[in-house]
Amino acid sequence: RLQTTPSCHLLGLGFAMMINMISLKQAEWR
């Protein structure tokens, strides 16, 4: 029931962190 929400939240958090890291790397490459 509520066991799917925590995993989804973690997945979204990881995705956001990945995007942040990519954007940081792009800023460094500029």
C-alpha distance matrix in Angstrom:
0.0 3.8 5.6 6.8 8.4 10.7 12.0 12.6 14.4 16.4 17.4 18.6 20.4 22.1 23.1 24.6 26.4 27.8 29.1 30.7 32.4 33.7 35.0 36.7 38.3 39.5 41.0 42.8 44.1 45.7
3.8 0.0 3.8 5.5 5.7 7.5 9.6 10.5 11.4 13.5 15.1 16.1 17.4 19.4 20.7 21.9 23.6 25.3 26.6 27.8 29.6 31.2 32.4 33.8 35.6 37.0 38.3 40.0 41.5 43.1
5.6 3.8 0.0 3.8 5.7 6.1 7.2 9.2 10.6 11.7 13.1 15.0 16.2 17.5 19.2 20.8 22.1 23.5 25.3 26.6 28.0 29.6 31.2 32.5 34.0 35.6 37.1 38.5 39.9 41.8
6.8 5.5 3.8 0.0 3.8 5.7 5.5 6.2 8.7 10.2 10.7 12.4 14.3 15.5 16.6 18.4 20.1 21.2 22.7 24.4 25.9 27.1 28.7 30.4 31.7 33.1 34.7 36.4 37.5 39.3
8.4 5.7 5.7 3.8 0.0 3.9 5.5 5.1 6.0 8.6 9.8 10.4 12.1 14.2 15.2 16.3 18.2 19.8 21.0 22.3 24.2 25.6 26.8 28.4 30.2 31.4 32.7 34.6 36.0 37.5
10.7 7.5 6.1 5.7 3.9 0.0 3.8 5.5 5.0 6.1 8.6 9.8 10.4 12.2 14.1 15.2 16.4 18.3 19.9 20.9 22.4 24.3 25.6 26.7 28.5 30.1 31.4 32.8 34.5 36.2
12.0 9.6 7.2 5.5 5.5 3.8 0.0 3.8 5.4 5.0 6.1 8.6 9.7 10.5 12.2 14.2 15.2 16.4 18.4 19.8 20.9 22.5 24.3 25.6 26.9 28.5 30.1 31.5 32.8 34.8
12.6 10.5 9.2 6.2 5.1 5.5 3.8 0.0 3.8 5.4 5.0 6.2 8.5 9.8 10.5 12.3 14.2 15.2 16.5 18.3 19.9 21.0 22.5 24.3 25.7 26.9 28.6 30.3 31.4 33.1
14.4 11.4 10.6 8.7 6.0 5.0 5.4 3.8 0.0 3.8 5.4 5.1 6.1 8.6 9.8 10.5 12.3 14.2 15.3 16.4 18.3 19.9 21.0 22.4 24.3 25.6 26.9 28.6 30.2 31.7
16.4 13.5 11.7 10.2 8.6 6.1 5.0 5.4 3.8 0.0 3.8 5.4 5.0 6.1 8.5 9.8 10.5 12.2 14.2 15.2 16.4 18.3 19.9 20.9 22.5 24.2 25.6 26.9 28.5 30.4
17.4 15.1 13.1 10.7 9.8 8.6 6.1 5.0 5.4 3.8 0.0 3.8 5.4 5.1 6.2 8.7 9.9 10.5 12.4 14.2 15.3 16.5 18.4 19.9 21.1 22.5 24.3 25.8 26.9 28.8
18.6 16.1 15.0 12.4 10.4 9.8 8.6 6.2 5.1 5.4 3.8 0.0 3.8 5.4 5.0 6.2 8.6 9.8 10.6 12.3 14.2 15.3 16.4 18.3 19.9 21.0 22.5 24.4 25.6 27.1
20.4 17.4 16.2 14.3 12.1 10.4 9.7 8.5 6.1 5.0 5.4 3.8 0.0 3.8 5.4 5.1 6.2 8.6 9.9 10.5 12.3 14.2 15.3 16.4 18.4 19.9 21.0 22.6 24.3 25.9
22.1 19.4 17.5 15.5 14.2 12.2 10.5 9.8 8.6 6.1 5.1 5.4 3.8 0.0 3.8 5.4 5.0 6.2 8.7 9.8 10.5 12.3 14.2 15.2 16.4 18.3 19.9 21.0 22.4 24.5
23.1 20.7 19.2 16.6 15.2 14.1 12.2 10.5 9.8 8.5 6.2 5.0 5.4 3.8 0.0 3.8 5.4 5.1 6.3 8.6 9.9 10.6 12.3 14.2 15.3 16.5 18.4 20.0 21.0 22.8
24.6 21.9 20.8 18.4 16.3 15.2 14.2 12.3 10.5 9.8 8.7 6.2 5.1 5.4 3.8 0.0 3.8 5.4 5.1 6.2 8.7 9.9 10.5 12.2 14.2 15.2 16.4 18.4 19.9 21.2
26.4 23.6 22.1 20.1 18.2 16.4 15.2 14.2 12.3 10.5 9.9 8.6 6.2 5.0 5.4 3.8 0.0 3.8 5.4 5.0 6.2 8.6 9.8 10.4 12.3 14.1 15.2 16.5 18.3 20.1
27.8 25.3 23.5 21.2 19.8 18.3 16.4 15.2 14.2 12.2 10.5 9.8 8.6 6.2 5.1 5.4 3.8 0.0 3.8 5.4 5.1 6.2 8.6 9.8 10.5 12.3 14.2 15.3 16.4 18.5
29.1 26.6 25.3 22.7 21.0 19.9 18.4 16.5 15.3 14.2 12.4 10.6 9.9 8.7 6.3 5.1 5.4 3.8 0.0 3.8 5.5 5.0 6.1 8.5 9.8 10.4 12.2 14.2 15.1 16.6
30.7 27.8 26.6 24.4 22.3 20.9 19.8 18.3 16.4 15.2 14.2 12.3 10.5 9.8 8.6 6.2 5.0 5.4 3.8 0.0 3.8 5.5 5.2 6.1 8.6 9.8 10.5 12.4 14.2 15.5
32.4 29.6 28.0 25.9 24.2 22.4 20.9 19.9 18.3 16.4 15.3 14.2 12.3 10.5 9.9 8.7 6.2 5.1 5.5 3.8 0.0 3.8 5.5 5.0 6.2 8.6 9.8 10.5 12.3 14.4
33.7 31.2 29.6 27.1 25.6 24.3 22.5 21.0 19.9 18.3 16.5 15.3 14.2 12.3 10.6 9.9 8.6 6.2 5.0 5.5 3.8 0.0 3.8 5.4 5.1 6.1 8.6 9.8 10.4 12.5
35.0 32.4 31.2 28.7 26.8 25.6 24.3 22.5 21.0 19.9 18.4 16.4 15.3 14.2 12.3 10.5 9.8 8.6 6.1 5.2 5.5 3.8 0.0 3.8 5.4 5.0 6.2 8.7 9.8 10.7
36.7 33.8 32.5 30.4 28.4 26.7 25.6 24.3 22.4 20.9 19.9 18.3 16.4 15.2 14.2 12.2 10.4 9.8 8.5 6.1 5.0 5.4 3.8 0.0 3.8 5.4 5.0 6.3 8.7 10.1
38.3 35.6 34.0 31.7 30.2 28.5 26.9 25.7 24.3 22.5 21.1 19.9 18.4 16.4 15.3 14.2 12.3 10.5 9.8 8.6 6.2 5.1 5.4 3.8 0.0 3.8 5.4 5.0 6.2 8.8
39.5 37.0 35.6 33.1 31.4 30.1 28.5 26.9 25.6 24.2 22.5 21.0 19.9 18.3 16.5 15.2 14.1 12.3 10.4 9.8 8.6 6.1 5.0 5.4 3.8 0.0 3.8 5.4 5.0 6.4
41.0 38.3 37.1 34.7 32.7 31.4 30.1 28.6 26.9 25.6 24.3 22.5 21.0 19.9 18.4 16.4 15.2 14.2 12.2 10.5 9.8 8.6 6.2 5.0 5.4 3.8 0.0 3.8 5.5 5.3
42.8 40.0 38.5 36.4 34.6 32.8 31.5 30.3 28.6 26.9 25.8 24.4 22.6 21.0 20.0 18.4 16.5 15.3 14.2 12.4 10.5 9.8 8.7 6.3 5.0 5.4 3.8 0.0 3.8 5.5
44.1 41.5 39.9 37.5 36.0 34.5 32.8 31.4 30.2 28.5 26.9 25.6 24.3 22.4 21.0 19.9 18.3 16.4 15.1 14.2 12.3 10.4 9.8 8.7 6.2 5.0 5.5 3.8 0.0 3.8
45.7 43.1 41.8 39.3 37.5 36.2 34.8 33.1 31.7 30.4 28.8 27.1 25.9 24.5 22.8 21.2 20.1 18.5 16.6 15.5 14.4 12.5 10.7 10.1 8.8 6.4 5.3 5.5 3.8 0.0
